[in-house]
């Protein structure tokens, strides 16, 4: 935890001083790797064609990501608190995230519903995971922990990271389709 005990010899009492503003340093590549892996997983879960199962899957991915980040920063993890953080961040910060359940339900419409719903759900799932990861890692890096996190104070940065996350997931999707198109073309061309 981010609390240090110091002893006053002249008063012979023990007091607690909060040093939660002390920055914690970790390898930024490890942070990015954790977030990127979970963004990819959440985007994939967003493609699940079973309504509302994708939402539960994305929540599980985000909980796991917060747990991995907490471990990296050597912070106690509380799943109950992490759930409430995710709900507060996503529900209170991004109006478009409210559309995620609608996209999930749209996937139950044969062909066109699945295509539109899954594509949108995948991007929104990945973007919200990206934002949650970056907001939480920033909070942990500043010396914060799970218990002292304030979603109210993080709304603006969450919205900014959410926008960046949509761009990131869209780029990943385009890169993936270009890679798979190139692989399909290479497989289809006759060997010389």
N, C-alpha and C positions, 0 to 999 in steps of 0.2 A: 504494500500500500504506500501511498505517498505521505505518510505521517512519520515524523521522527520524534523520538523521545529524548529530551535533554534533562540533565539533572542540575539543579541549582544547589551548590554546596553551601552558600551562605544562608539560605532559607531551609535547607534540608528537605525540599519538596521536589516532586517530579511534575513537570508541566509538558504539555504537548504543543509543539509548534507545527503549523501547517506549511509545508514547503512544496505545495502542489504546483507552484508556478515554476519549479525547477524543470527545465527541459530534459527529456530523456532521449538519448541518441541510440538509434538502431540503424542497421544497414538499409538505406532507402530502396535498394534493389530487392531486398526481401519483402519489404512492405508492398512494393509494386507487384511482385510475383504473386503474393497472396491475393491481392485485389484482382489482378488480371485473371487468375485461375477461377476465382469465384464469379467474375463478370461473365466469363465464357460459360461456366456451368449454369448460371441463372438465365442467360440467353437461350441456352439449350433447353432448359426446363420450361421456358416460356413457349416453346414449340409443342409441348405436350397437348394433344388434341382433346383431352378430357377436361371439361369445364371445372374450374376451381381446384383441381388437383395441381395444376401448374402454379397457382397462387401459394398453396401449401409448400410446394417444392422450392419456390423462390424464397419463401420465408426461412426454410431450413437451410438453404445455401447461405443466406445473409447471416443467420445465427452462427453458422459454422465459421464464416469469415470473421465476425466480431470475436469469436472465441480464439481463432488463430492469431489475430492481431493482438488480443489481450495477452496471449502466451508470449508473443514476440516482445512485447513491452513489459513483461513480467507483472501483469496486473491481474488481480482476482476477477474471475468471470462469473456472472450471474445470468443464467438463461432467462429468468423471469424479468430482470431489469433490461436485458438486451431486447427482449420481445417488445417491451413498452417503448424503448428507444426507437426501434424500427417503426412501430405504429405511429409514434408521434412525428418522426421525421417525414415519413412518406405520406401519411394522412394529412399532416398539417402544413406541408411545405410545397407540394407539387400538385396542382389541380389535375394535371394530366394523369397522375398516378391513380386517381379515382376512376379513370377510364379502364384501368387494367382488368377489373372484374368483368366489365362489359366485353372487352376483347376476349377474355377467357370464355365467356358464354357464347360469343359469336362463333367460336371454333366449332360449336356443335352443329352449325348449319353446314350441310354437305358442300364440298368443294370450295365455293367462293368464300364462305364464312371462315373455313379453316385457313385458307390462304391469307386473307386479310387479317383475321384475328390473330393467327399465330405469328405473322410477321410483326405486327404492332406489339403484341405481348412480349415477343422476344426482345425487341429493342427497349421497351419500357422496363422490362425485368432487368436487363443488363445495365441500363442507365441508372436505375434506382440502386442497384448493387454497387455500381461504381461510386455513386454519391455517398452512400452509407459508408463504404470502405474508406474513402478519402476524409470524410468528416470525422469518423472515429479515429483514424490513425493520426490526424492532426490534433485531436483532443488528447490522445494518449501521449503524443510527442511533447505536448506542452506540460505534461505532468499530471494530467487529469486521469480519472478512472471511471469505471462503469457507473458507480453510484453518484458521482458529482456532475454527470453529463446533463446539460440543459438543452433540450431540443429547441426551445424558444430562442436561445442565443445562437443556434446553428442554422436557423431557417434560411438566411440569406446565402450562406456558403453552400448549404445543401442544394439550393436552387441553381447556383452557378455550377456546381459539380454535376448535377443532374443534366444540365444542358451539354456540358462537356462529355458526359457519359453517353448521351444519345449520339453525338458525333463519333465518339470512339467505337461504339457498337456498330454503327452504320459503316464505318471504315472497315472494321473487322469482317463484317458481312460481305462487303464488296470484295475485299481481298480474298476471302474464302471462296466466293463464287468465281473469281478470276482464276484462282489456283485450281479449282475443280474443273473449270472449263478448259484450262490448258492441259490438265491431266486427261480429260475426256478426249480432247483432240489428239493428244499424243498416243493414247490407247487405240483410237480409231484409225490413225494413219498406218498404212502398210509399212512393214519393216523393209529397209533397203538392203 
